[in-house]
Amino acid sequence: MADSRESDLVISSHKGPYAVEFRGDPFAELSPLAASGAHFLVDARVAELYSRELAPVLASPSVLRVEATEDAKSIESMPGFVRHLVSKGLRRGQSLVAIGGGITQDITCFLAATMLRGVPWSFVPTTLLAMADSCVGSKSSINGGGAKNVLGTFTPPKRIVLSAGFLKTLDEKDVRSGVGEMLKVHAIDGPASFDRIAADYPRLFTEPAVMTAYLRRSLEIKKPIVEADEFDQSVRLVMNYGHSFGHALESATAFAIPHGIAVTIGMDLANFVSARLGLGDLVHYRRMRATLAMNWRGYESTPVPLDDFLAALAKDKKNTAKALGLILPDKDGKIRKVDAPADEVFRAAVAEHLSKGRSQELS
């Protein structure tokens, strides 16, 4: 991918525009930041894998190596990060720079929003999951009180430096996790958009140019949605397609299922449940299922306790006092937010899918 400002994707936000800068070599952008006195939060695994390329960053005065775990992105872990930044003399006007995946992003964004009543931050995403979805949209999500993503802010970065070159060191399951988010975004764009990426699914893993094209397209689809509803009050809620169920799958399995894989299963579950509730049509469940099943392969038999799943789902932020706030396809395959009762029909549909829906197509 050419290092050209012409390829930047500019996002409008309540704090002004910020750009996704598509770069073949992201490391050239980091040396000036290291010299400027920025404070770096770096995924510990990324620091190990790219120790030579990140040498100027890792030698800078303020570097925090982050273990990218769900426990790390909790409110209980924040005091340790705060102590580090205070000890390194963080001041207003100085910037935080996140280098890593979504967990490092969430931690950095939350700290940037709250320390000194706000400091600027930038992001270098190193996972496909972060590149394809979370890097755009301003949100941070922090765990607390036993609930996933119950705390957070809307604090856009000043810039995002994105390079698909990082993908070469990702495990295959982590690439599929990112592809899960790409499939989600294309499904939200409409059946034709999903069918196009589904037709090219095998090529995503063998042809870098195909992956890069769909990666950029994923962000182009998301851009107008987050610009229209940055604070997640209306149209942006559809971006949670697969996520309500996906987060519940993660929680019920103690995160044995990676996030984007859980979202992939969550989309299939949403399609099936929507049809069972009479809101959607099984034709869309069947149309999408083969591609989704390819993406969750290897997790067909991971046990998901029904009661734990439903308990986690009950904590979802979109719920009301009387109904579950679900993102489901309608009969035309258009993704919408609906309020649905957690009744016996819903419970039976979920139970059927959790027991055998990952290993066989249901009818």
MOJO-V211952 format. One line per field, one symbol per residue. phi: phi as a letter, one per 40 degrees, with the letter a starting at -180 (. if undefined). psi: psi as a letter, one per 20 degrees, with the letter a starting at -180 (. if undefined). burial: b if it has 24 or more other C-alpha atoms within 12 Angstrom, else e. Layout:
# MOJO-V211952
phi: ???
psi: ???
burial: ???
This chain:
# MOJO-V211952
phi: .ccbccccbcbcacbhcbbcccbcbcccccdcccccgcbbbbddcccccbccccdccccccbbbcbccbccccbccccdcccdcccccgdbdgcbbbcbicccccdcccccccbcfghbcabbbcbbcdcccaccbhgcbbbcaggbcfcbiabbcccabbbbcccccbccdcccccccdccccccccchdcccccccccdccdcbbdccdccccccdccccdcccccaccgbaccdcccdgcdcccccdccbfgcbddccccdcccccccccdcccgcbbcccdcccccccccccdgbcbccbcdcccccccccccccbcbaccbbbccccgccbcbbbcccccccccccccccaccbaccb
psi: pqnphhjqoppprijrqqqooophnihhihghhhiijqppopphhghghlhghjghgiirhnpoppomrhhhlqhhihhghggghghjkpqphqqqopobbhghggggggghhhpkkpqqqrpnpiqhghgifhhpiiqqppqqkjppkiqrrnnqrhqpoppihhhijqqhhhghghhghgggghhhhrgggghghhhjghhhiiohhgggghgghghhghghghhhmhjlhehihiijpihghghhggghjkkhpqghghhghhggggggggghijhapihhghhigggghhhjqikhjppnpghhghgghijphiqahirpoqoqqaijjpprpqppqmahggggggggghhiiiiqpr.
burial: beeeeeebbbbbbeeeebbbbbbeebbebbeebbeebbbbbbbbebbeebeeebebbbeeebbbbbbbbbbbbbbebbeebbebbeeeebeeebbbbbbbbbbbbbbbbbbbbbbeebbbbbbbbbbbbbbbbbbbbbbbbbbeeebbbebbbbbbbbbbbbbbbbbeebeebbbbbbbbbbbbbbbbbbbebbbbbbeebeebbeeeeebbebbbbbbbbbbebbbebbeeeeebbbbbbbbbbbbbbbbbbbbebbbbbbbbbbbbbbbbbbbbbebbbbebbbbbbbbbbbbbbebbebebebeebbebbbbbbbeeeeebbbbbbbeebbbbbbebebeeebbebbbbbbeebbbebbe
